[in-house]
Amino acid sequence: MQVIDTQSHASGSRTLPKGHRWVVVDVETSGLRAYAHRVLSVAALVLREDGSVEQEYSTLVDPGCDPGPVHVHRLTRERLAGAPRFEQIAGELAEVLAGGTIVAHNAAFDYGFLDAEFRRAGAEIPVKHRLCTLALSRRLELDVADHKLSTLAAHWQVQQLLEHDAYDDARVLSEVFVRSASLAESLQLPLPVVDCLSRRSAYPDSVPRVPCEWKNPGRLSLDVGLVQGMKVVITGHTTTPRVPLAGRMTDAGLDVMNSVSRQTSVVVCNDTGVQTGKIRKAMAEGIPVVTEQQLEDMLTRVLPGEPKTRPVVEVAAPPAEPVIEPPPQPGLLSPLLRAFRSGCSRVRSRSCGRVDVTRTIGRTVQP
């Protein structure tokens, strides 16, 4: 069985998804809060469809304040002296970013600082979408200890020359992004592009969540096989792209999830040696793990499950019984009739001497 090797994408085809003008950016800042701290340096690399750099921009920025953690970015007051202020570079940087989709590692951070600086300069950042390579790396479930840029650079065999240098970090990130995007395309996983204003994903989640109409029957037993309603999680690389594979399981009545929990019935993974977070949790919870081929075999004979809601059977109401009026009571009506026949002489109002029929009804009248 063929298993996709991530390293093959390090030297394979370099084609980026169309429909975006990808601009890889990195900023070094005087702190962590965009509303209070300032950009010290910025780099932006515009990529061609083959992943090569079409245009690049890089500059130091004089923040006009304390540069903050110099031990991290090495940008001292002396190095920043004479650098342009952000309002002086805003126009040129805007031309590089215009209409692009920002690509950054922890993109919300870089976008937040650039947006704040453009606002201080009396302008707007000319981008609507961004992609976070940190989120992309997690979506790919790479076999890495963490998702730091230096860790990903080592995983994708990209040489990192100067960590926390805006230009070098952008260069490294562009290589990481190209390789990661290539792997995502082979797995048919959508890229995590989000709208900068609403923060909503421009593309669906890695595996679209489809409500399941069957109750979860519990953990998988290899002796019994798959049962409709079982919660299934895919992790690692598969021969069949993940989204189509998930679609087939959904059509068979299985509940395809994106994360492992105690309710998970089975995890699909071709190589348990790749210690993804899902595999580690499955092993800790004692959840069965099967290969893609085992799953394919069991998909041919999925047992029927129990519906979450039983069909409502309408029962015809019994015919209504006819209402029978009770016969008049002689003891009540007969005195009244006799009273009227005798000129109502015995049924008169004490107040005015008139016949008061309403006060007579319901009382026993003496003949």
PyMOL commands that set and color helices and strands:
alter all, ss='L'
color gray80, all
select helices_A, chain A and resi 8-11+70-73+77-80+86-97+107-120+133-140+149-155+166-186+242-251+277-285+292-299+330-341+357-360
alter helices_A, ss='H'
color red, helices_A
select strands_A, chain A and resi 22-29+39-47+53-60+101-104+129-132+193-195+231-234+255-257+266-268+289-290
alter strands_A, ss='S'
color yellow, strands_A
deselect
rebuild
show_as cartoon
